[in-house]
Amino acid sequence: MNTLLSIRMDLPRGTASAFQTHLREQLRLGIQEHWYSDEFRLIADGLRTGAILAKYPALAAQKKTLGALQAAMNEQA
């Protein structure tokens, strides 16, 4: 059974920007860690990130959080 969780956060712009930078780097490192592993190296480059995100839900959650954070920051610009 899938249940959705909604999180609301109020962050100062500087904190949100720092959080965005941190999440982006953690996501990059997480994907890079698996990119050349035997499990994913034979998957075409264009599909590999999606395969990694499907296998590792914490990375997928980071990507989704980054998207929501970016949208909120653009909305307030």
VENQUI-V972463 format. One record per helix or strand of 3 or more residues. SS is the DSSP state (~ for helix, > for strand). FROM is the first residue (numbers start at 1). TO is the last residue. Records with the same first field share a line. If there is no record, write none. Layout:
# VENQUI-V972463
SS = FROM-TO, FROM-TO
This chain:
# VENQUI-V972463
~ = 13-35, 45-55, 57-75
